[in-house]
Amino acid sequence: QEIAPRLNRMGFNCLAVDLRSGQEINGVANETAKRARTNKLSTTYLDAQQDIESALLYARKQLTLGTVLAWGSSYSASLVLQISGEQPLIADGVLAFAPGEYFPTRGEGWVAKSAADIRVPVFITSAKEEAKNWKGILDSIGSLKKTSYIPETEGHHGSSALWRKYKDSPGYWKAVTPFLTEFLPKEGETPAANETGEVEETPKPAPEKEKDKPKEPPRVE
């Protein structure tokens, strides 16, 4: 409810997707998970992989001719990394907030092995104590453009680290904003974001002073 609007102000369009594995958050019900349970479908983390793939393909084919970024939080952070490694053309960049090897049934290092084939820019962050969960994944990523951020404070899990109610959220925004702005159109097509992710409006030119205006020639009747 607050991250997407801020990204909009930076110049991005956002598609927020309910996955079939998840619960209510901030008073907003997960409608996809609710329908999945109603239809007696499995709702494990891995079951949500198809939802992420479908959303990214939909965005790529139907919503834009430009850049597509895959953004995941917690288990979905791991899945966007895994998917981006397996399907190199599905996204132009990846943001993973608190990824980890959360899928024991897939075997040890499943995410890291797939991430080795990522060739697009990647940004990873998490709470301070969670950094050990994704160090191996970060090291394995094949992309030459990979950025990570570990807060000096305890930090917070997943994308919730960006919520304004947390005093250390500005640190996360300061870290992720340069990564994001690399994907914005150049040549002044979009307002630029400052280092904290807020968009500064371009100053309007000052109105002409009366004396600067060209004088009309005298009328002859």
C-alpha positions as CSV (number, residue, x, y, z in Angstrom):
1,Q,0.0,0.0,0.0
2,E,3.0,2.3,0.3
3,I,5.8,0.8,-1.7
4,A,4.0,0.7,-5.1
5,P,2.9,4.3,-4.9
6,R,6.4,5.4,-4.1
7,L,7.7,3.4,-7.1
8,N,5.0,5.1,-9.2
9,R,6.4,8.5,-8.1
10,M,9.8,7.4,-9.2
11,G,8.5,6.6,-12.7
12,F,7.7,2.9,-12.5
13,N,4.4,1.1,-13.2
14,C,3.8,-1.7,-10.7
15,L,1.9,-5.0,-10.9
16,A,1.4,-6.3,-7.4
17,V,0.5,-10.0,-7.5
18,D,-1.2,-12.1,-4.8
19,L,0.5,-15.6,-4.8
20,R,-1.4,-18.7,-3.8
21,S,0.9,-19.2,-0.8
22,G,0.3,-16.4,1.6
23,Q,-2.0,-14.7,4.1
24,E,-3.6,-11.4,4.8
25,I,-1.1,-8.5,5.3
26,N,-1.8,-4.9,6.5
27,G,-5.5,-5.7,6.4
28,V,-5.5,-6.8,2.8
29,A,-6.7,-10.3,2.1
30,N,-4.8,-12.6,-0.3
31,E,-7.6,-13.3,-2.8
32,T,-5.5,-15.8,-4.8
33,A,-4.7,-17.9,-1.8
34,K,-8.3,-17.7,-0.7
35,R,-9.5,-19.0,-4.1
36,A,-6.8,-21.7,-4.1
37,R,-8.0,-23.0,-0.8
38,T,-11.6,-22.9,-1.9
39,N,-10.7,-25.0,-4.9
40,K,-8.7,-27.3,-2.8
41,L,-5.4,-26.5,-4.6
42,S,-2.0,-27.0,-3.0
43,T,-0.6,-23.8,-1.6
44,T,3.0,-24.5,-0.8
45,Y,5.8,-22.1,-1.6
46,L,6.7,-24.1,-4.7
47,D,3.1,-24.0,-5.9
48,A,3.4,-20.2,-6.1
49,Q,6.2,-20.5,-8.7
50,Q,3.7,-20.8,-11.5
51,D,1.9,-17.6,-10.3
52,I,5.2,-15.6,-10.5
53,E,6.1,-17.0,-13.9
54,S,2.6,-16.2,-15.3
55,A,2.7,-12.6,-13.9
56,L,6.1,-11.9,-15.4
57,L,5.1,-13.3,-18.8
58,Y,1.9,-11.3,-18.7
59,A,3.8,-8.1,-17.9
60,R,6.3,-8.8,-20.7
61,K,3.7,-9.6,-23.4
62,Q,0.7,-7.5,-22.5
63,L,1.7,-4.5,-20.3
64,T,5.0,-3.1,-21.6
65,L,7.4,-2.9,-24.5
66,G,10.1,-1.8,-22.1
67,T,11.8,-3.1,-19.0
68,V,10.4,-5.7,-16.7
69,L,11.8,-6.0,-13.2
70,A,11.0,-9.1,-11.0
71,W,10.6,-8.2,-7.3
72,G,10.2,-10.8,-4.6
73,S,10.0,-10.9,-0.8
74,S,10.9,-13.8,1.5
75,Y,10.2,-17.1,-0.3
76,S,9.1,-15.3,-3.5
77,A,12.5,-13.5,-3.5
78,S,14.1,-16.9,-3.9
79,L,11.7,-17.9,-6.6
80,V,12.3,-14.7,-8.7
81,L,16.0,-15.5,-8.6
82,Q,15.4,-19.2,-9.5
83,I,13.0,-18.3,-12.3
84,S,15.3,-15.6,-13.7
85,G,18.1,-18.1,-13.9
86,E,16.0,-20.8,-15.6
87,Q,14.3,-18.3,-18.0
88,P,16.9,-15.6,-18.9
89,L,14.5,-13.5,-21.0
90,I,11.7,-13.3,-18.4
91,A,13.0,-10.2,-16.6
92,D,15.5,-7.4,-17.2
93,G,16.5,-7.1,-13.5
94,V,15.8,-8.8,-10.2
95,L,15.2,-7.5,-6.7
96,A,15.2,-10.0,-3.9
97,F,14.3,-9.0,-0.3
98,A,15.4,-11.8,2.1
99,P,15.9,-14.8,-0.2
100,G,17.1,-18.1,1.0
101,E,17.2,-21.8,0.3
102,Y,13.6,-22.3,1.6
103,F,12.8,-25.4,-0.5
104,P,14.3,-28.6,1.1
105,T,12.4,-30.9,-1.3
106,R,14.4,-29.4,-4.2
107,G,17.7,-30.4,-2.7
108,E,20.6,-28.4,-1.3
109,G,21.5,-25.2,-3.1
110,W,18.6,-25.3,-5.6
111,V,18.2,-21.5,-5.8
112,A,22.0,-20.9,-5.9
113,K,22.4,-23.4,-8.8
114,S,19.7,-21.7,-10.9
115,A,21.0,-18.2,-9.9
116,A,24.3,-19.1,-11.5
117,D,22.7,-18.5,-14.9
118,I,21.3,-15.1,-14.2
119,R,22.8,-12.5,-16.5
120,V,20.7,-9.4,-15.6
121,P,21.4,-6.9,-12.7
122,V,20.4,-8.2,-9.3
123,F,19.8,-6.4,-5.9
124,I,19.6,-8.4,-2.7
125,T,19.0,-7.3,0.9
126,S,17.4,-8.5,4.1
127,A,17.5,-8.1,7.9
128,K,21.1,-8.1,9.2
129,E,20.9,-11.6,10.7
130,E,19.5,-13.0,7.5
131,A,22.4,-12.1,5.3
132,K,24.0,-15.5,5.9
133,N,20.9,-17.1,4.3
134,W,21.7,-15.6,0.9
135,K,25.4,-15.1,0.8
136,G,25.9,-18.4,-1.1
137,I,23.2,-17.3,-3.6
138,L,24.8,-13.9,-4.1
139,D,28.2,-15.5,-4.7
140,S,26.8,-17.9,-7.3
141,I,24.9,-15.3,-9.4
142,G,26.5,-15.1,-12.8
143,S,25.6,-11.5,-13.5
144,L,28.5,-9.0,-13.3
145,K,26.0,-6.4,-12.0
146,K,24.9,-7.6,-8.5
147,T,24.4,-5.3,-5.6
148,S,23.7,-6.2,-1.9
149,Y,22.8,-4.2,1.2
150,I,23.2,-5.3,4.8
151,P,21.8,-2.8,7.3
152,E,23.9,-1.7,10.3
153,T,20.8,-2.0,12.4
154,E,18.9,-5.2,12.9
155,G,16.7,-4.4,9.9
156,H,13.6,-6.2,8.9
157,H,12.5,-9.3,6.9
158,G,11.4,-9.0,3.2
159,S,10.1,-5.9,1.5
160,S,8.5,-4.7,4.8
161,A,12.0,-3.3,5.5
162,L,10.9,-0.4,3.2
163,W,7.8,0.5,5.3
164,R,8.1,4.0,6.6
165,K,7.0,2.9,10.1
166,Y,10.5,1.5,10.6
167,K,13.2,4.0,11.5
168,D,15.9,2.3,9.4
169,S,13.7,2.1,6.2
170,P,15.5,5.2,4.7
171,G,18.7,3.1,4.7
172,Y,17.1,0.5,2.5
173,W,15.6,3.1,0.2
174,K,19.0,4.8,-0.1
175,A,20.5,1.4,-1.1
176,V,17.9,0.3,-3.6
177,T,17.2,3.6,-5.3
178,P,20.4,3.8,-7.4
179,F,19.7,0.3,-8.6
180,L,16.2,1.1,-9.6
181,T,17.0,4.4,-11.3
182,E,19.4,2.7,-13.7
183,F,16.3,1.2,-15.4
184,L,14.4,4.5,-15.8
185,P,14.3,6.1,-19.3
186,K,16.9,8.7,-19.9
187,E,16.8,12.1,-21.6
188,G,14.4,13.6,-19.0
189,E,11.5,11.4,-20.1
190,T,10.7,10.7,-16.4
191,P,11.3,12.8,-13.3
192,A,14.5,11.7,-11.6
193,A,14.5,10.3,-8.1
194,N,16.9,11.4,-5.4
195,E,19.0,9.1,-3.4
196,T,16.1,8.3,-1.0
197,G,13.7,7.4,-3.7
198,E,11.6,10.6,-3.6
199,V,10.9,12.4,-6.8
200,E,11.9,16.1,-7.0
201,E,9.8,18.2,-9.2
202,T,11.5,20.2,-11.9
203,P,11.4,23.8,-10.9
204,K,9.1,25.9,-13.1
205,P,10.6,28.9,-14.9
206,A,10.0,32.2,-13.1
207,P,7.3,34.4,-14.7
208,E,8.5,37.1,-16.9
209,K,8.9,40.5,-15.3
210,E,6.9,43.3,-16.8
211,K,10.0,45.1,-17.9
212,D,11.3,42.0,-19.7
213,K,8.3,41.6,-21.9
214,P,8.6,43.1,-25.4
215,K,6.7,46.3,-25.8
216,E,4.0,46.4,-28.4
217,P,4.5,49.1,-31.1
218,P,2.2,52.1,-30.8
219,R,-1.0,51.8,-32.6
220,V,-1.7,54.2,-35.4
221,E,-5.3,55.0,-36.2
